[in-house]
């Protein structure tokens, strides 16, 4: 469904964990779908969080690290989770829940 967008984003080069491209595609206000593309072989993975269930999803990552910090609003709370990428899946390392959703912005 998002093939052209994913391919074009991967052409810009890696922005995560040395050889991966994080591709974030909006799906409406506060909605985002995310994919991970291996720029060395073209393989694409789906990020475990996204869509309307993860309102205001915000990701922090960089090319020199295999960790992503994800923040989103859920039931008037701010959820922050640190995820580690092993080359094929993400593993949750830590999770923080705050009662004030504005902590996510």
C-alpha positions as CSV (number, residue, x, y, z in Angstrom):
1,X,0.0,0.0,0.0
2,X,2.9,2.4,0.8
3,X,5.4,0.9,-1.6
4,X,6.4,4.0,-3.5
5,X,6.8,6.1,-0.3
6,X,8.9,3.3,1.4
7,X,11.2,2.9,-1.6
8,X,11.7,6.6,-1.9
9,X,12.5,7.1,1.8
10,X,15.0,4.2,1.7
11,X,16.8,5.8,-1.2
12,X,17.7,8.7,1.1
13,X,19.9,6.3,3.1
14,X,20.0,5.0,6.7
15,X,18.8,7.1,9.6
16,X,18.7,4.3,12.2
17,X,21.0,1.5,13.5
18,X,23.7,1.9,10.8
19,X,21.8,0.5,7.8
20,X,18.1,1.0,8.4
21,X,15.7,3.7,7.3
22,X,12.8,4.6,9.6
23,X,9.8,5.5,7.4
24,X,7.0,7.4,9.1
25,X,3.8,7.8,7.1
26,X,0.9,9.9,8.5
27,X,-2.6,8.4,8.6
28,X,-4.5,11.4,9.9
29,X,-4.3,13.8,12.8
30,X,-2.1,12.3,15.5
31,X,-1.9,9.0,13.5
32,X,1.3,7.5,12.1
33,X,2.3,4.2,10.5
34,X,6.0,3.3,10.7
35,X,8.2,0.9,8.7
36,X,11.8,-0.1,9.0
37,X,13.7,-0.6,5.7
38,X,17.0,-2.3,5.5
39,X,18.7,-0.1,2.9
40,X,21.4,-2.8,2.2
41,X,18.9,-5.5,1.0
42,X,15.5,-3.8,0.6
43,X,13.8,-5.8,3.3
44,X,11.0,-4.0,5.1
45,X,9.7,-4.6,8.6
46,X,6.7,-3.1,10.4
47,X,7.2,-1.1,13.5
48,X,5.2,-2.7,16.4
49,X,3.3,0.5,17.3
50,X,1.2,2.8,15.0
51,X,-2.2,3.7,13.7
52,X,-5.0,5.2,15.6
53,X,-4.4,3.1,18.7
54,X,-1.1,5.0,19.3
55,X,-2.3,8.6,19.3
56,X,0.4,11.2,18.9
57,X,3.1,8.6,18.4
58,X,6.5,10.3,18.5
59,X,9.8,8.4,17.8
60,X,13.3,9.4,18.7
61,X,16.2,7.5,17.0
62,X,19.5,8.0,15.2
63,X,21.8,6.2,12.8
64,X,24.4,5.3,15.4
65,X,22.1,3.5,17.8
66,X,19.7,0.5,17.6
67,X,17.4,2.0,20.3
68,X,14.2,3.9,19.7
69,X,12.2,5.9,22.2
70,X,8.5,5.8,21.5
71,X,6.0,8.1,23.2
72,X,2.2,8.1,22.7
73,X,-1.0,9.1,24.4
74,X,-3.2,6.3,25.8
75,X,-6.3,6.9,27.9
76,X,-5.2,10.4,29.0
77,X,-1.7,9.1,30.0
78,X,1.7,9.5,28.4
79,X,3.4,6.2,27.6
80,X,7.2,6.2,27.0
81,X,8.9,3.1,25.9
82,X,12.5,2.3,25.1
83,X,12.9,-0.4,22.4
84,X,15.9,-2.3,21.2
85,X,16.2,-3.5,17.6
86,X,18.1,-6.7,17.0
87,X,17.9,-6.7,13.2
88,X,14.5,-8.3,12.9
89,X,12.3,-7.5,15.9
90,X,12.0,-4.9,18.7
91,X,12.3,-5.8,22.3
92,X,10.9,-3.5,25.0
93,X,13.7,-2.5,27.4
94,X,11.8,-0.1,29.7
95,X,8.4,1.6,30.0
96,X,7.3,4.7,31.8
97,X,3.6,5.8,32.3
98,X,2.8,9.3,33.3
99,X,-0.7,10.5,34.2
100,X,-0.4,13.8,32.3
101,X,-0.7,13.3,28.5
102,X,1.0,16.7,27.9
103,X,4.3,14.9,28.9
104,X,4.2,13.3,25.4
105,X,4.4,16.7,23.6
